[in-house]
Amino acid sequence: MSTIYDFEALQINGKSVPLSKFKGKVLLIVNTASACGFTPQFGGLEALHKQYGKKGLVVLGFPCNQFGAQDAGSNSEIAEFCQVNYGVSFPMMAKIDVNGANAHPLYHWLSGEAPGLLGSKSIKWNFTKFLVAKDGKVIKRYAPTDAPASLTQDIEAALAA
């Protein structure tokens, strides 16, 4: 696999979507959780979606329950939580694993394309973020502690490229 467009994923409603659907867009891919200290980042992600969505940014949320069992709900419960508490209107995908033998192939690829601190390929916690260019190649990986608002300069540069 050479670009993100070689993958597909399930939307939170269970329908499959080829990521080639987003060709020519800048993507911000985030593994999310509903009961994490970083959960308020949903608000910041939604703000990025509203600010840059019409300019070509697509935020994709991938719920994950691998870190402290902080997203134990069903896909429909997660969707409702995100909408009710944070007004999330960006695409949310079905719950996945991001590490280990059952990790989604997209996350195997993302973590290989943009390793973390000291070259680590594993995802360390919820709200790890990946910025993907319009050509489907990974630009950068961000730590869970990086607030969505701190990514605006990189997002603007990717949109202008």
C-alpha positions as CSV (number, residue, x, y, z in Angstrom):
1,M,0.0,0.0,0.0
2,S,1.5,3.3,-1.0
3,T,-1.2,5.9,-0.2
4,I,-4.2,6.2,2.1
5,Y,-6.4,5.8,-1.0
6,D,-5.5,2.1,-1.1
7,F,-7.6,1.4,2.1
8,E,-11.2,1.2,3.0
9,A,-12.9,1.4,6.4
10,L,-16.3,1.0,7.9
11,Q,-18.3,4.1,8.7
12,I,-19.8,4.2,12.2
13,N,-23.1,3.1,10.6
14,G,-21.4,-0.1,9.3
15,K,-21.2,0.9,5.6
16,S,-17.9,0.4,3.9
17,V,-16.2,3.5,2.4
18,P,-13.1,3.4,0.2
19,L,-10.8,6.1,1.4
20,S,-10.2,7.0,-2.3
21,K,-13.5,8.9,-1.8
22,F,-11.4,11.5,-0.2
23,K,-8.8,11.9,-3.0
24,G,-7.6,15.4,-3.3
25,K,-8.6,16.3,0.3
26,V,-6.3,16.8,3.3
27,L,-7.2,14.3,6.0
28,L,-6.8,14.4,9.8
29,I,-7.1,10.9,11.1
30,V,-7.6,10.5,14.9
31,N,-8.2,7.5,17.1
32,T,-10.8,8.7,19.5
33,A,-12.4,7.6,22.9
34,S,-15.5,8.8,24.7
35,A,-14.2,8.5,28.3
36,C,-10.6,9.8,28.1
37,G,-9.0,12.9,29.6
38,F,-8.5,14.0,26.0
39,T,-12.1,13.5,25.0
40,P,-12.8,17.3,25.0
41,Q,-10.6,17.3,21.9
42,F,-13.7,16.4,20.0
43,G,-14.7,20.0,20.3
44,G,-11.4,21.1,18.8
45,L,-11.6,18.6,16.0
46,E,-15.2,19.8,15.2
47,A,-13.9,23.4,15.2
48,L,-11.2,22.4,12.6
49,H,-13.8,20.6,10.6
50,K,-16.0,23.7,10.5
51,Q,-13.2,26.1,9.8
52,Y,-11.4,24.1,7.1
53,G,-14.0,21.6,5.8
54,K,-15.1,23.8,2.9
55,K,-11.4,24.4,2.0
56,G,-10.7,20.6,1.7
57,L,-10.0,19.2,5.2
58,V,-11.7,16.0,6.2
59,V,-11.4,14.9,9.9
60,L,-11.9,11.2,10.3
61,G,-12.5,9.8,13.8
62,F,-11.8,6.1,14.5
63,P,-13.1,5.1,18.0
64,C,-10.8,2.7,19.8
65,N,-11.2,0.8,23.1
66,Q,-7.6,-0.4,23.4
67,F,-6.4,2.3,25.9
68,G,-7.9,1.9,29.4
69,A,-11.2,0.6,27.9
70,Q,-12.3,4.2,27.4
71,D,-14.6,3.6,24.5
72,A,-16.5,0.5,25.5
73,G,-19.9,1.5,23.9
74,S,-21.3,0.2,20.7
75,N,-20.9,2.2,17.5
76,S,-24.4,3.7,17.8
77,E,-23.7,4.7,21.5
78,I,-20.4,6.3,20.4
79,A,-22.1,8.2,17.6
80,E,-24.8,9.5,19.9
81,F,-22.2,10.5,22.5
82,C,-20.2,12.5,20.0
83,Q,-23.2,14.2,18.5
84,V,-24.9,15.1,21.8
85,N,-21.8,16.2,23.8
86,Y,-19.7,17.7,21.1
87,G,-21.9,18.3,18.0
88,V,-19.6,16.1,15.9
89,S,-20.5,16.4,12.3
90,F,-17.2,15.1,10.8
91,P,-17.2,11.5,9.7
92,M,-16.9,8.9,12.5
93,M,-15.9,5.5,11.5
94,A,-16.6,2.1,13.2
95,K,-14.7,1.2,16.3
96,I,-11.3,-0.5,15.5
97,D,-8.1,-1.7,17.1
98,V,-5.0,0.5,16.3
99,N,-2.4,-1.8,17.7
100,G,-1.7,-5.6,17.8
101,A,-2.7,-8.5,15.7
102,N,-6.2,-7.2,15.1
103,A,-5.2,-3.6,14.2
104,H,-6.9,-2.1,11.2
105,P,-4.6,-2.3,8.2
106,L,-4.9,1.5,7.8
107,Y,-3.3,2.0,11.3
108,H,-0.5,-0.5,10.5
109,W,0.3,1.7,7.5
110,L,-0.1,5.0,9.2
111,S,2.2,4.1,12.1
112,G,4.8,2.7,9.7
113,E,4.7,5.9,7.5
114,A,5.0,8.2,10.5
115,P,6.5,6.5,13.5
116,G,6.2,8.1,16.9
117,L,8.8,9.1,19.5
118,L,12.1,7.2,19.1
119,G,10.7,5.4,16.0
120,S,7.9,3.6,17.8
121,K,5.3,2.3,15.5
122,S,2.6,1.6,18.1
123,I,-0.1,4.1,19.0
124,K,0.5,5.1,22.6
125,W,-2.9,6.5,23.5
126,N,-6.2,7.9,22.4
127,F,-6.2,11.0,20.2
128,T,-3.0,10.3,18.3
129,K,-3.4,12.3,15.1
130,F,-2.1,11.8,11.5
131,L,-2.2,14.6,8.9
132,V,-2.4,13.2,5.3
133,A,-1.7,15.3,2.2
134,K,-3.9,15.6,-0.8
135,D,-1.8,13.0,-2.6
136,G,-2.6,10.5,0.1
137,K,0.8,10.5,1.8
138,V,1.3,11.0,5.5
139,I,2.7,14.4,6.4
140,K,3.0,14.2,10.2
141,R,2.0,12.3,13.3
142,Y,0.9,14.3,16.4
143,A,0.8,13.2,20.0
144,P,-2.4,12.9,22.0
145,T,-1.3,16.0,24.0
146,D,-1.2,18.1,20.8
147,A,-4.5,20.1,20.9
148,P,-6.3,20.3,17.6
149,A,-5.9,24.1,17.4
150,S,-2.1,23.7,17.5
151,L,-2.3,21.9,14.1
152,T,-3.8,24.9,12.2
153,Q,-0.5,26.0,10.6
154,D,0.3,22.5,9.3
155,I,-3.3,22.1,8.0
156,E,-3.2,25.5,6.2
157,A,0.1,24.5,4.6
158,A,-1.3,21.2,3.5
159,L,-4.4,22.8,2.1
160,A,-2.3,25.4,0.2
161,A,0.0,22.7,-1.3
